[in-house]
Amino acid sequence: MNLKSMSVDKLTSLRNRVQTALGTRVAEERRRLESELAKLLRSGNGSGGGRGIARGKVAPKYRNPDNPSETWAGRGLKPRWLTAALKSGKKIEQFAISASATTAVLKKGRRKTRQSPKK
């Protein structure tokens, strides 16, 4: 097919047919993938780390010595204060929080409610 020799009307018509065909194929593929995903979710084989699924709270592993309220648990992107410190030549171990401090933070966050005895 020689596109250079085709008229503008024929090229426009061809473009419209291609867009229609692509739209149909994309819709079919989307339906197929959504169906596969629904099957996976029903069978319980879906990944556990998907969106909308709450993960448990993790104790912080690193603390900013300049501002102790800034901590990082080691998940996600490194905070700016840690990235800057690492670029300046410091080692990540210098910011580590002791194991006893991290368990204290976890215990503090886990408050169990007591139920009143039944009468």
C-alpha positions, -999 to +999 in steps of 0.1 A: +000+000+000+016+032-011+004+060+013+021+088-007+000+082-037-033+080-018-057+110-017-065+128+015-100+114+016-087+078+013-060+085+040-086+099+064-108+069+058-080+046+064-070+064+096-106+061+108-108+024+101-075+019+119-087+038+149-119+018+150-101-015+148-076-005+175-104+007+198-122-026+193-091-047+200-081-026+231-116-030+245-116-068+239-081-071+255-092-050+285-123-072+290-102-103+288-076-090+313-103-079+337-119-113+335-086-130+343-080-106+372-115-113+386-107-151+384-074-146+402-090-125+430-119-150+435-095-180+438-073-161+463-042-163+441-039-125+438-009-107+451-013-097+488+005-064+483-021-048+461-037-014+465-063-010+491-049-038+513-036-023+545-003-034+557+007-036+593+026-008+609+064-013+610+087+001+636+111+027+625+146+015+618+164+048+612+162+082+630+174+117+620+198+128+647+191+165+639+154+160+642+144+129+663+108+131+651+119+122+616+122+084+613+121+059+584+111+022+586+131+012+556+100+010+533+095+031+503+118+059+491+145+071+514+136+104+531+155+135+520+174+139+552+188+104+549+196+107+512+215+140+519+234+124+548+244+094+527+256+117+499+278+136+524+296+104+532+278+091+562+268+054+565+233+042+570+243+023+601+249+056+619+212+063+618+200+029+629+177+028+660+185+001+686+163-030+686+149-022+721+137+012+710+119-002+679+100-028+700+090-001+724+075+019+695+056-011+683+043-020+717+032+016+722+012+015+690-005-018+699-030-010+725-056-036+732-090-026+744-103-045+774-138-058+773-159-053+803-170-086+820-205-098+811-231-096+839 
